[in-house]
């Protein structure tokens, strides 16, 4: 059991914890959530003893082993397999002691303990964990120094999981993982038998893996039962109740104060007035909590229309050298209303494909057609790294908005959640999430028809991720998404393209199909793989999914067509409104003015009719997507 009592901790003149209390029971799986900068990672370091509180106490069970991924990535000539196996320090110590001369009794004790901790199967267990995190047999035998930093952090995560500490502390464990490794980690953590505290902004992980949420806000810790969705619902209900109680209390305060003001000077009522004044002083005000979701917002401007298709590929081969292609035989089409998520393991070519679509990489062969008016907004981690460290957010936007008024630049930054006080802060001093929002603000200036987002949520908290999902759903252009965030894909995409075996092909199934496919493959021996064309060996499910999409396609198209008509009519009406607002139109006689007024009235009727058609199509689509309860 972890007992946190009256915890106080300050850093840089800022109070992160102010009399915080929490009780975490043995075996609980806890998600620690809160806004970026609230102090979640600091709390993990306080639990580890790396930091000392300014006040209060943190009580841990005696002899409890705590495990957390080291901040520095491992390196050297040691292989990932050897590194992970060495994380079981007791096993390593017993094996070393066994090699030294001892009396027979001690040798027997060592052998018994080695058998108890299943020491003989340790390499196999370590290999299984590494495989789940993306290391194949060849990769497990390579030196750690030969891997990029993200892969070495995966090895560090594997080592902590292998050591099975009594209290597992995980800080954003999916940050260095692809979608496939994230699915495996979710399955592994669900079966973890000991206490676990996870700091994560991955909504699905927090729904599937944890059974309680601890919310860090305003220096206090509040425990909620269930996963993240349950926490959000209960908290919203609690905020609504608080608002109601606060309103009642304010009404009661006004009533008491009115009595005091009226009768304070009257001798016959003086005692009662004094009594009410004391009651007013004793009344504890109900604090006004921050609203769920805060004020974070994203907004992508309406793109200029482009003729379909936006992209068409015929026999395209892509890569960085003619003799070493990454992708072959690409025959795909991307239209203005497409919302596509790329799935597939890291290294299969997702980023290469994104660069081909964006025009940042020329095809090695084949034909790639691009719509003449296509404008691409490309978000990738290197764009965050390319920000000028000493330039402020304002300076970055000013460079791409020449001649714009200062208030217009600040308003644009505000659309992406950068407050006015943050606009003058050097980029080097911004948080990861703030840098991401600045990068979004920059790419949106081009009014792209197509957004290509490569791991856009790595530095965003849950509220920012929800704001991004809402903005993508409001965006009328096409979206190509690469992410390990299950919730973002489900919220914004309706098609999956699988990048595997040097190809990119539509995946006949949803994310649950893909998850089952990966988990089933992980359970099968390497010499008996699943058939490639069946997700989880369930051909029937794939056929039904394909039929379902075909059934819904006309309804989706009707909805999109109605939206397009509404957009066109609304734009025409806006143009007429602009013309009628110009005083010069009235100098040319009544004929033109009358015609425009008649057309505006006709447009009002046409827009209303189009909106009815859209509503009917949307309701039909929703009804078709809803399972038949009867």
VEXDREN-2710 file (C-alpha; in Angstrom, 1 decimal):
% VEXDREN-2710
k/r/px/py/pz
1/UNK/0.0/0.0/0.0
2/UNK/1.2/3.5/-0.8
3/UNK/0.1/6.2/1.6
4/UNK/0.6/9.9/0.7
5/UNK/-0.2/12.3/3.5
6/UNK/-0.3/16.1/3.4
7/UNK/2.3/16.1/0.7
8/UNK/3.9/19.5/-0.2
9/UNK/6.5/20.0/-2.8
10/UNK/7.7/23.2/-4.5
11/UNK/10.0/23.8/-7.5
12/UNK/11.2/27.1/-8.9
13/UNK/8.9/29.1/-6.6
14/UNK/5.9/27.1/-7.9
15/UNK/3.9/24.7/-5.6
16/UNK/3.2/21.4/-7.4
17/UNK/1.7/19.6/-4.3
18/UNK/-0.2/21.5/-1.6
19/UNK/-1.3/19.2/1.2
20/UNK/-2.0/16.3/-1.2
21/UNK/-3.4/13.0/0.2
22/UNK/-3.9/9.6/-1.5
23/UNK/-4.1/6.0/-0.6
24/UNK/-3.2/3.4/-3.2
25/UNK/-3.9/-0.2/-2.3
26/UNK/-1.7/-3.3/-3.1
27/UNK/-2.3/-4.7/-6.5
28/UNK/-4.1/-1.6/-7.8
29/UNK/-3.6/-0.5/-11.4
30/UNK/-3.7/3.3/-11.2
31/UNK/-3.7/5.9/-13.9
32/UNK/-2.2/9.2/-12.9
33/UNK/-3.7/12.1/-15.0
34/UNK/-3.5/15.8/-15.1
35/UNK/-2.5/18.7/-17.4
36/UNK/1.0/19.0/-18.7
37/UNK/3.2/20.5/-16.0
38/UNK/0.9/19.6/-13.2
39/UNK/3.6/17.4/-11.5
40/UNK/2.8/13.8/-12.5
41/UNK/6.4/12.8/-13.3
42/UNK/7.6/14.7/-10.2
43/UNK/5.2/12.5/-8.1
44/UNK/6.8/9.3/-9.5
45/UNK/10.3/10.6/-8.6
46/UNK/9.0/11.4/-5.1
47/UNK/7.8/7.8/-4.8
48/UNK/11.2/6.5/-5.9
49/UNK/13.0/8.7/-3.4
50/UNK/14.9/10.6/-6.0
51/UNK/13.2/13.8/-4.7
52/UNK/12.4/14.7/-1.1
53/UNK/9.1/16.4/-0.2
54/UNK/9.0/19.9/1.5
55/UNK/6.3/18.6/3.8
56/UNK/4.2/15.6/4.5
57/UNK/5.0/11.9/4.2
58/UNK/5.1/9.2/1.6
59/UNK/4.7/5.7/3.1
60/UNK/5.7/2.6/1.2
61/UNK/5.7/-1.1/2.2
62/UNK/9.0/-2.3/3.7
63/UNK/11.3/-4.0/1.2
64/UNK/9.0/-3.2/-1.7
65/UNK/10.8/-3.2/-5.0
66/UNK/10.0/-0.2/-7.2
67/UNK/10.7/-0.2/-10.9
68/UNK/10.8/2.7/-13.4
69/UNK/12.3/3.1/-16.8
70/UNK/15.6/4.9/-16.6
71/UNK/15.6/8.4/-18.1
72/UNK/18.8/7.7/-20.1
73/UNK/18.7/5.1/-22.9
74/UNK/21.0/2.1/-22.4
75/UNK/23.8/1.6/-24.9
76/UNK/27.1/-0.2/-25.4
77/UNK/28.0/-3.5/-26.9
78/UNK/25.5/-5.4/-24.7
79/UNK/22.6/-7.0/-26.6
80/UNK/19.0/-6.1/-25.8
81/UNK/18.5/-9.7/-24.6
82/UNK/21.5/-9.7/-22.3
83/UNK/20.5/-6.2/-21.0
84/UNK/16.9/-7.4/-20.2
85/UNK/17.9/-10.6/-18.5
86/UNK/20.5/-8.7/-16.4
87/UNK/17.6/-6.6/-15.0
88/UNK/16.7/-9.6/-12.7
89/UNK/19.5/-8.7/-10.2
90/UNK/18.6/-11.5/-7.8
91/UNK/19.0/-14.1/-10.5
92/UNK/22.3/-12.6/-11.7
93/UNK/23.6/-12.6/-8.1
94/UNK/22.5/-16.2/-7.4
95/UNK/24.1/-17.4/-10.7
96/UNK/27.4/-15.6/-9.8
97/UNK/27.3/-17.0/-6.3
98/UNK/26.7/-20.5/-7.6
99/UNK/30.0/-20.4/-9.4
100/UNK/31.9/-19.8/-6.2
101/UNK/32.8/-22.7/-3.7
102/UNK/30.1/-23.1/-1.0
103/UNK/29.0/-25.8/1.4
104/UNK/26.4/-28.2/0.0
105/UNK/23.6/-26.6/2.1
106/UNK/24.1/-23.2/0.5
107/UNK/24.3/-24.7/-3.0
108/UNK/21.0/-26.4/-2.3
109/UNK/19.5/-23.1/-1.2
110/UNK/20.7/-21.4/-4.3
111/UNK/19.4/-24.0/-6.6
112/UNK/16.0/-24.0/-4.8
113/UNK/15.7/-20.3/-5.1
114/UNK/16.7/-20.3/-8.8
115/UNK/14.0/-22.9/-9.4
116/UNK/11.5/-20.8/-7.4
117/UNK/12.1/-17.7/-9.5
118/UNK/12.1/-19.8/-12.8
119/UNK/15.7/-18.7/-13.6
120/UNK/16.1/-21.3/-16.3
121/UNK/13.2/-19.7/-18.3
122/UNK/14.4/-16.1/-17.9
123/UNK/16.0/-15.8/-21.4
124/UNK/12.8/-17.1/-23.0
125/UNK/10.7/-14.6/-21.0
126/UNK/13.0/-11.8/-21.8
127/UNK/12.9/-12.7/-25.5
128/UNK/9.1/-12.8/-25.5
129/UNK/8.9/-9.3/-24.0
130/UNK/11.4/-7.9/-26.4
131/UNK/9.5/-9.5/-29.3
132/UNK/6.3/-7.9/-28.1
133/UNK/8.0/-4.5/-28.2
134/UNK/9.2/-5.0/-31.7
135/UNK/12.6/-6.7/-31.4
136/UNK/12.8/-9.7/-33.7
137/UNK/15.4/-12.5/-33.1
138/UNK/18.1/-10.7/-35.1
139/UNK/17.5/-7.4/-33.4
140/UNK/17.8/-9.1/-30.0
141/UNK/21.3/-10.2/-30.8
142/UNK/22.6/-6.8/-32.0
143/UNK/24.5/-4.4/-29.8
144/UNK/22.4/-1.7/-28.1
145/UNK/24.7/1.0/-29.4
146/UNK/23.5/0.1/-33.0
147/UNK/19.9/1.2/-32.3
148/UNK/18.3/4.6/-32.4
149/UNK/17.4/6.3/-29.1
150/UNK/13.7/5.3/-29.3
151/UNK/14.5/1.6/-29.7
152/UNK/17.0/1.7/-26.8
153/UNK/14.2/3.2/-24.6
154/UNK/12.1/0.2/-25.7
155/UNK/14.8/-2.1/-24.4
156/UNK/14.8/-0.1/-21.1
157/UNK/11.0/-0.6/-20.8
158/UNK/11.4/-4.3/-21.6
159/UNK/14.0/-4.6/-18.7
160/UNK/11.6/-3.0/-16.2
161/UNK/8.7/-5.3/-17.3
162/UNK/11.0/-8.3/-17.1
163/UNK/12.1/-7.5/-13.5
164/UNK/8.4/-7.5/-12.3
165/UNK/8.8/-5.0/-9.5
166/UNK/6.3/-4.9/-6.6
167/UNK/5.4/-1.4/-7.7
168/UNK/5.7/-0.7/-11.4
169/UNK/5.9/3.1/-12.3
170/UNK/5.5/4.0/-15.9
171/UNK/5.8/7.5/-17.3
172/UNK/4.3/7.8/-20.8
173/UNK/5.3/4.2/-21.7
174/UNK/3.8/4.4/-25.2
175/UNK/5.8/7.4/-26.3
176/UNK/8.5/5.4/-28.1
177/UNK/6.2/2.7/-29.3
178/UNK/4.4/2.1/-32.6
179/UNK/0.8/1.0/-32.8
180/UNK/1.8/-2.7/-32.8
181/UNK/4.0/-2.5/-29.7
182/UNK/1.3/-0.4/-27.9
183/UNK/-1.3/-3.1/-28.5
184/UNK/1.1/-5.8/-27.1
185/UNK/2.0/-3.6/-24.1
186/UNK/-1.7/-3.0/-23.3
187/UNK/-2.3/-6.8/-23.2
188/UNK/0.8/-7.4/-21.1
189/UNK/-0.1/-4.7/-18.5
190/UNK/-3.7/-5.9/-18.1
191/UNK/-2.4/-9.1/-16.7
192/UNK/0.3/-7.5/-14.4
193/UNK/-0.3/-9.0/-11.0
194/UNK/1.3/-6.3/-8.9
195/UNK/0.8/-2.6/-8.1
196/UNK/1.1/-0.3/-11.1
197/UNK/1.0/3.5/-11.5
198/UNK/0.9/4.7/-15.1
199/UNK/1.3/8.3/-16.2
200/UNK/-0.2/8.5/-19.7
201/UNK/-2.2/10.6/-22.1
202/UNK/-3.3/7.5/-24.1
203/UNK/-7.0/7.4/-23.4
204/UNK/-7.4/3.8/-24.6
205/UNK/-4.5/2.6/-22.4
206/UNK/-6.1/4.3/-19.4
207/UNK/-9.4/2.6/-20.1
208/UNK/-8.1/-0.9/-20.7
209/UNK/-5.2/-1.2/-18.2
210/UNK/-6.1/0.7/-15.0
211/UNK/-8.9/0.2/-12.5
212/UNK/-8.6/3.6/-10.8
213/UNK/-7.6/7.1/-11.8
214/UNK/-5.8/9.6/-9.5
215/UNK/-6.3/13.1/-10.8
216/UNK/-3.7/15.7/-10.0
217/UNK/-5.1/19.2/-10.1
218/UNK/-4.3/22.4/-8.2
219/UNK/-1.8/20.6/-6.1
220/UNK/-4.3/18.0/-4.8
221/UNK/-4.8/14.3/-5.6
222/UNK/-8.3/12.9/-6.1
223/UNK/-9.1/9.2/-6.5
224/UNK/-11.8/8.0/-8.9
225/UNK/-12.9/4.4/-9.6
226/UNK/-12.7/2.9/-13.0
227/UNK/-10.8/3.9/-16.2
228/UNK/-10.5/7.2/-17.9
229/UNK/-14.0/7.4/-19.3
230/UNK/-15.5/6.7/-15.9
231/UNK/-13.3/9.3/-14.3
232/UNK/-14.3/11.9/-16.9
233/UNK/-18.0/11.2/-16.4
234/UNK/-17.8/11.2/-12.6
235/UNK/-15.8/14.4/-12.6
236/UNK/-18.2/16.2/-14.9
237/UNK/-21.1/15.2/-12.6
238/UNK/-19.1/16.4/-9.6
239/UNK/-18.4/19.7/-11.2
240/UNK/-22.0/20.2/-12.1
241/UNK/-23.0/19.3/-8.5
242/UNK/-20.4/21.8/-7.2
243/UNK/-21.7/24.5/-9.5
244/UNK/-25.3/23.9/-8.2
245/UNK/-24.2/23.9/-4.5
246/UNK/-22.1/27.0/-5.1
247/UNK/-25.1/28.8/-6.6
248/UNK/-27.3/27.8/-3.6
249/UNK/-24.6/29.0/-1.2
250/UNK/-24.3/32.3/-2.9
251/UNK/-28.0/32.8/-2.7
252/UNK/-27.9/31.9/1.0
253/UNK/-25.1/34.4/1.5
254/UNK/-27.0/37.2/-0.2
255/UNK/-30.1/36.4/1.9
256/UNK/-28.1/36.4/5.2
257/UNK/-26.2/39.6/4.2
258/UNK/-29.5/41.3/3.4
259/UNK/-30.9/40.5/6.9
260/UNK/-27.7/41.8/8.5
261/UNK/-27.7/45.0/6.5
262/UNK/-31.4/45.6/7.3
263/UNK/-31.4/44.9/11.1
264/UNK/-27.8/45.5/12.3
265/UNK/-28.8/48.9/13.7
266/UNK/-32.1/47.8/15.3
267/UNK/-31.7/47.0/19.0
268/UNK/-34.5/44.4/18.8
269/UNK/-32.8/42.5/16.0
270/UNK/-29.1/43.1/17.0
271/UNK/-28.6/39.7/18.6
272/UNK/-30.1/37.9/15.5
273/UNK/-28.0/40.0/13.2
274/UNK/-24.8/39.2/15.1
275/UNK/-25.7/35.5/15.0
276/UNK/-26.1/35.6/11.2
277/UNK/-22.8/37.5/10.8
278/UNK/-21.1/34.7/12.7
279/UNK/-22.8/32.1/10.5
280/UNK/-21.7/34.0/7.4
281/UNK/-18.1/34.0/8.6
282/UNK/-18.2/30.3/9.3
283/UNK/-19.6/29.5/5.8
284/UNK/-16.8/27.8/3.9
285/UNK/-16.9/28.9/0.2
286/UNK/-17.2/26.1/-2.3
287/UNK/-14.3/26.4/-4.7
288/UNK/-14.9/26.8/-8.4
289/UNK/-13.1/23.9/-10.1
290/UNK/-11.6/24.2/-13.5
291/UNK/-14.0/23.1/-16.2
292/UNK/-13.4/19.8/-17.9
293/UNK/-11.4/20.2/-21.0
294/UNK/-10.3/23.8/-20.2
295/UNK/-10.0/26.3/-23.1
296/UNK/-7.6/24.4/-25.4
297/UNK/-8.7/24.6/-29.0
298/UNK/-7.5/23.8/-32.5
299/UNK/-9.0/25.2/-35.7
300/UNK/-7.9/24.4/-39.2
301/UNK/-9.1/26.8/-41.9
302/UNK/-11.4/25.9/-44.7
303/UNK/-9.2/24.7/-47.6
304/UNK/-9.4/25.8/-51.2
305/UNK/-11.2/23.1/-53.3
306/UNK/-9.1/20.9/-55.4
307/UNK/-10.2/18.7/-58.3
308/UNK/-10.3/14.9/-57.5
309/UNK/-8.4/12.8/-57.0
310/UNK/-6.0/14.6/-54.7
311/UNK/-3.4/11.8/-55.2
312/UNK/-3.4/8.8/-57.6
313/UNK/-0.6/6.2/-57.7
314/UNK/-0.1/3.6/-60.4
315/UNK/2.7/1.1/-59.9
316/UNK/4.7/3.5/-57.8
317/UNK/8.0/2.4/-56.2
318/UNK/9.3/4.5/-53.3
319/UNK/12.5/4.7/-51.4
320/UNK/15.8/6.5/-51.0
321/UNK/18.0/4.5/-53.4
322/UNK/17.0/2.8/-56.6
323/UNK/18.6/-0.5/-55.6
324/UNK/16.9/-0.5/-52.1
325/UNK/13.2/0.4/-52.5
326/UNK/11.1/0.6/-49.4
327/UNK/7.7/0.3/-51.0
328/UNK/6.7/-1.3/-54.3
329/UNK/3.6/-1.7/-56.5
330/UNK/1.6/1.2/-55.0
331/UNK/-1.8/1.5/-56.7
332/UNK/-3.8/3.9/-54.5
333/UNK/-6.1/6.9/-54.7
334/UNK/-6.7/9.6/-52.1
335/UNK/-9.8/11.9/-52.4
336/UNK/-10.8/15.1/-50.6
337/UNK/-13.1/13.3/-48.1
338/UNK/-10.8/10.5/-47.2
339/UNK/-9.9/10.0/-43.5
340/UNK/-7.2/7.3/-43.5
341/UNK/-4.9/5.9/-40.8
342/UNK/-1.7/4.1/-41.7
343/UNK/-1.0/1.0/-39.6
344/UNK/2.0/-1.3/-39.6
345/UNK/5.1/-1.8/-37.6
346/UNK/7.8/0.8/-37.4
347/UNK/10.3/0.4/-40.2
348/UNK/7.7/-0.9/-42.7
349/UNK/7.6/2.4/-44.6
350/UNK/4.8/4.5/-43.1
351/UNK/6.9/7.7/-43.0
352/UNK/8.3/6.9/-46.5
353/UNK/4.7/6.7/-47.8
354/UNK/3.8/9.9/-46.1
355/UNK/6.7/11.7/-47.8
356/UNK/5.7/10.3/-51.2
357/UNK/2.1/11.7/-50.7
358/UNK/3.4/15.0/-49.4
359/UNK/5.7/15.4/-52.4
360/UNK/8.9/15.4/-50.3
361/UNK/10.1/12.2/-51.9
362/UNK/10.0/11.5/-55.6
363/UNK/8.9/8.1/-56.8
364/UNK/11.7/5.8/-58.0
365/UNK/9.4/4.6/-60.7
366/UNK/5.7/4.5/-61.6
367/UNK/3.2/7.3/-62.0
368/UNK/2.1/9.6/-59.3
369/UNK/-0.7/12.1/-60.1
370/UNK/-1.2/15.2/-57.9
371/UNK/-4.2/17.5/-58.2
372/UNK/-3.0/20.9/-59.6
373/UNK/-4.4/22.9/-56.6
374/UNK/-3.3/20.4/-53.9
375/UNK/-1.8/22.0/-50.8
376/UNK/-0.4/19.7/-48.1
377/UNK/0.1/20.4/-44.4
378/UNK/2.7/18.0/-43.1
379/UNK/3.2/17.5/-39.3
380/UNK/6.2/15.5/-38.2
381/UNK/8.5/15.5/-35.3
382/UNK/11.3/17.1/-37.3
383/UNK/9.2/20.2/-37.7
384/UNK/9.2/20.7/-34.0
385/UNK/12.9/20.2/-33.9
386/UNK/13.3/22.7/-36.8
387/UNK/11.7/25.5/-34.8
388/UNK/14.2/28.4/-34.2
389/UNK/15.0/28.1/-30.4
390/UNK/15.4/31.8/-29.8
391/UNK/12.4/32.9/-31.8
392/UNK/9.1/33.4/-30.0
393/UNK/5.8/31.9/-31.2
394/UNK/4.9/35.4/-32.4
395/UNK/8.1/35.8/-34.4
396/UNK/7.5/32.4/-36.1
397/UNK/4.0/33.4/-37.2
398/UNK/5.1/36.9/-38.1
399/UNK/7.6/35.4/-40.6
400/UNK/4.8/33.6/-42.4
401/UNK/2.2/36.4/-42.1
402/UNK/4.0/39.4/-43.5
403/UNK/2.1/42.6/-43.0
404/UNK/-0.4/41.1/-40.7
405/UNK/-1.6/43.1/-37.7
406/UNK/-0.3/42.0/-34.3
407/UNK/-3.7/41.2/-33.0
408/UNK/-4.4/39.0/-36.0
409/UNK/-1.1/37.0/-35.3
410/UNK/-2.0/36.6/-31.7
411/UNK/-5.6/35.6/-32.6
412/UNK/-4.2/32.9/-34.9
413/UNK/-1.9/31.5/-32.2
414/UNK/-4.8/31.6/-29.8
415/UNK/-6.8/29.3/-32.1
416/UNK/-4.1/26.6/-31.4
417/UNK/-4.1/27.0/-27.6
418/UNK/-1.2/29.4/-27.3
419/UNK/-2.2/32.0/-24.7
420/UNK/-1.1/35.6/-25.1
421/UNK/1.6/35.3/-22.4
422/UNK/3.1/32.4/-24.3
423/UNK/3.4/34.2/-27.6
424/UNK/6.6/36.0/-26.6
425/UNK/8.3/33.0/-24.9
426/UNK/11.3/31.6/-26.9
427/UNK/10.5/28.3/-28.5
428/UNK/13.3/26.6/-26.6
429/UNK/11.4/27.4/-23.3
430/UNK/8.0/26.1/-24.5
431/UNK/6.8/22.7/-23.4
432/UNK/6.6/19.8/-25.9
433/UNK/2.8/20.3/-26.2
434/UNK/3.2/24.0/-26.8
435/UNK/5.8/23.4/-29.5
436/UNK/3.4/21.0/-31.2
437/UNK/0.6/23.6/-31.2
438/UNK/3.0/26.1/-32.7
439/UNK/3.9/23.7/-35.4
440/UNK/0.2/23.1/-36.1
441/UNK/-0.4/26.9/-36.2
442/UNK/2.4/27.2/-38.8
443/UNK/1.3/24.4/-41.1
444/UNK/-2.4/25.6/-41.0
445/UNK/-1.4/29.0/-42.6
446/UNK/-1.2/27.3/-46.0
447/UNK/-4.9/26.3/-45.8
448/UNK/-4.0/22.7/-46.8
449/UNK/-6.5/20.4/-48.7
450/UNK/-4.6/17.4/-47.2
451/UNK/-3.3/17.1/-43.6
452/UNK/-0.6/14.5/-43.1
453/UNK/0.1/13.9/-39.4
454/UNK/3.0/11.7/-38.3
455/UNK/2.6/11.0/-34.6
456/UNK/0.9/14.3/-33.8
457/UNK/0.0/13.5/-30.2
458/UNK/3.4/12.6/-28.7
459/UNK/3.6/15.8/-26.6
460/UNK/-0.1/16.5/-26.2
461/UNK/-2.1/15.9/-23.0
462/UNK/-5.6/14.3/-23.1
463/UNK/-7.4/17.6/-23.4
464/UNK/-5.2/18.7/-26.3
465/UNK/-5.7/15.4/-28.0
466/UNK/-9.5/15.7/-27.7
467/UNK/-9.3/19.3/-29.1
468/UNK/-7.2/17.9/-32.0
469/UNK/-9.7/15.2/-32.7
470/UNK/-12.5/17.7/-32.8
471/UNK/-10.6/20.0/-35.1
472/UNK/-9.9/17.1/-37.5
473/UNK/-13.5/16.2/-37.6
474/UNK/-14.5/19.8/-38.4
475/UNK/-11.8/20.0/-41.1
476/UNK/-13.3/19.5/-44.5
477/UNK/-10.1/18.3/-46.3
478/UNK/-8.5/14.9/-46.4
479/UNK/-6.5/13.4/-43.5
480/UNK/-3.7/10.9/-43.6
481/UNK/-2.8/9.9/-40.0
482/UNK/0.2/7.9/-38.5
483/UNK/-0.3/7.4/-34.8
484/UNK/-0.2/4.9/-32.0
485/UNK/-3.2/6.7/-30.4
486/UNK/-6.1/4.2/-30.8
487/UNK/-8.7/6.8/-29.6
488/UNK/-7.6/9.4/-32.1
489/UNK/-7.8/6.9/-35.0
490/UNK/-11.3/5.8/-33.9
491/UNK/-12.5/9.4/-33.4
492/UNK/-11.3/10.7/-36.8
493/UNK/-10.6/8.0/-39.4
494/UNK/-12.9/5.6/-41.3
495/UNK/-10.4/3.6/-43.3
496/UNK/-7.2/1.8/-42.5
497/UNK/-4.3/1.2/-44.8
498/UNK/-1.8/-1.5/-43.8
499/UNK/1.9/-0.8/-44.6
500/UNK/3.6/-4.2/-44.7
501/UNK/5.6/-6.5/-47.0
502/UNK/6.8/-3.5/-49.1
503/UNK/3.2/-2.5/-49.9
504/UNK/0.4/-0.3/-48.8
505/UNK/-3.1/-1.8/-49.1
506/UNK/-6.5/-1.2/-47.6
507/UNK/-7.1/-3.3/-44.5
508/UNK/-10.4/-5.2/-44.5
509/UNK/-11.3/-4.7/-40.8
510/UNK/-11.3/-2.3/-38.0
511/UNK/-8.8/-1.7/-35.2
512/UNK/-10.2/-4.6/-33.1
513/UNK/-9.6/-6.9/-36.1
514/UNK/-6.0/-5.6/-36.3
515/UNK/-5.5/-6.0/-32.6
516/UNK/-6.7/-9.6/-32.7
517/UNK/-4.5/-10.3/-35.7
518/UNK/-1.4/-9.0/-33.9
519/UNK/-2.1/-10.9/-30.6
520/UNK/-2.9/-14.1/-32.5
521/UNK/0.4/-13.9/-34.4
522/UNK/2.3/-13.2/-31.2
523/UNK/0.8/-16.4/-29.6
524/UNK/1.6/-18.6/-32.7
525/UNK/5.0/-20.2/-33.2
526/UNK/7.3/-18.5/-35.8
527/UNK/7.1/-21.5/-38.0
528/UNK/3.3/-21.5/-38.1
529/UNK/2.3/-18.0/-38.9
530/UNK/-1.3/-16.9/-39.5
531/UNK/-2.4/-16.6/-43.1
532/UNK/-1.7/-13.1/-44.2
533/UNK/-5.1/-12.5/-45.7
534/UNK/-7.0/-13.3/-42.5
535/UNK/-7.1/-11.0/-39.5
536/UNK/-6.8/-13.5/-36.6
537/UNK/-7.7/-16.3/-38.9
538/UNK/-11.3/-14.9/-39.0
539/UNK/-12.1/-14.7/-42.7
540/UNK/-15.8/-14.5/-42.1
541/UNK/-15.4/-11.4/-39.9
542/UNK/-13.4/-9.7/-42.7
543/UNK/-16.1/-10.6/-45.3
544/UNK/-18.8/-9.1/-43.0
545/UNK/-16.7/-6.0/-42.5
546/UNK/-16.3/-5.5/-46.2
547/UNK/-20.0/-6.0/-46.8
548/UNK/-20.8/-3.5/-44.1
549/UNK/-18.6/-0.9/-45.6
550/UNK/-20.2/-1.5/-49.0
551/UNK/-23.7/-1.1/-47.5
552/UNK/-22.8/2.1/-45.7
553/UNK/-20.9/3.7/-48.7
554/UNK/-24.0/5.1/-50.5
555/UNK/-25.2/6.7/-47.2
556/UNK/-21.7/8.2/-46.5
557/UNK/-21.6/9.5/-50.0
558/UNK/-25.1/11.1/-49.7
559/UNK/-24.0/12.8/-46.5
560/UNK/-20.8/14.1/-48.1
561/UNK/-22.8/15.3/-51.2
562/UNK/-25.3/17.2/-49.0
563/UNK/-22.5/18.8/-47.1
564/UNK/-20.8/19.9/-50.3
565/UNK/-24.1/21.4/-51.6
566/UNK/-24.6/23.3/-48.3
567/UNK/-21.0/24.6/-48.4
568/UNK/-21.4/25.8/-52.0
569/UNK/-24.8/27.5/-51.4
570/UNK/-23.5/29.1/-48.2
571/UNK/-20.4/30.5/-50.0
572/UNK/-22.7/32.0/-52.7
573/UNK/-25.0/33.5/-50.0
574/UNK/-21.9/35.0/-48.2
575/UNK/-20.8/36.6/-51.5
576/UNK/-24.2/38.2/-52.0
577/UNK/-24.2/39.4/-48.4
578/UNK/-20.8/41.0/-49.0
579/UNK/-22.1/42.7/-52.2
580/UNK/-25.2/44.0/-50.6
581/UNK/-23.1/45.5/-47.7
582/UNK/-21.2/47.6/-50.2
583/UNK/-23.0/51.0/-50.5
584/UNK/-21.8/51.4/-54.2
585/UNK/-24.3/48.7/-55.3
586/UNK/-27.2/51.1/-54.6
587/UNK/-25.8/53.7/-57.0
588/UNK/-26.5/51.7/-60.1
589/UNK/-30.3/51.5/-59.8
590/UNK/-32.7/48.9/-58.4
591/UNK/-32.3/46.1/-61.0
592/UNK/-29.1/44.6/-59.7
593/UNK/-30.0/45.1/-56.0
594/UNK/-33.4/43.5/-56.6
595/UNK/-31.9/40.5/-58.3
596/UNK/-29.4/39.9/-55.5
597/UNK/-32.2/40.2/-52.9
598/UNK/-34.3/37.7/-54.8
599/UNK/-31.3/35.3/-55.2
600/UNK/-30.5/35.6/-51.4
601/UNK/-34.1/34.6/-50.6
602/UNK/-33.9/31.7/-53.0
603/UNK/-30.6/30.6/-51.5
604/UNK/-32.2/30.7/-48.0
605/UNK/-34.8/28.2/-49.3
606/UNK/-32.2/26.0/-51.1
607/UNK/-29.9/25.9/-48.0
608/UNK/-32.9/24.9/-45.8
609/UNK/-33.8/22.1/-48.2
610/UNK/-30.1/21.0/-48.5
611/UNK/-29.9/20.9/-44.7
612/UNK/-33.0/18.7/-44.5
613/UNK/-31.5/16.3/-47.0
614/UNK/-28.2/16.3/-45.0
615/UNK/-30.1/15.6/-41.8
616/UNK/-32.1/12.8/-43.4
617/UNK/-28.8/11.2/-44.8
618/UNK/-27.0/11.6/-41.5
619/UNK/-29.9/10.0/-39.5
620/UNK/-30.0/7.1/-42.0
621/UNK/-26.3/6.6/-41.7
622/UNK/-26.4/6.7/-37.9
623/UNK/-29.3/4.2/-37.9
624/UNK/-27.4/1.9/-40.3
625/UNK/-24.3/2.0/-38.1
626/UNK/-26.3/1.3/-34.9
627/UNK/-26.6/-2.5/-34.1
628/UNK/-30.1/-3.8/-34.2
629/UNK/-31.2/-4.2/-30.6
630/UNK/-34.1/-6.4/-31.5
END
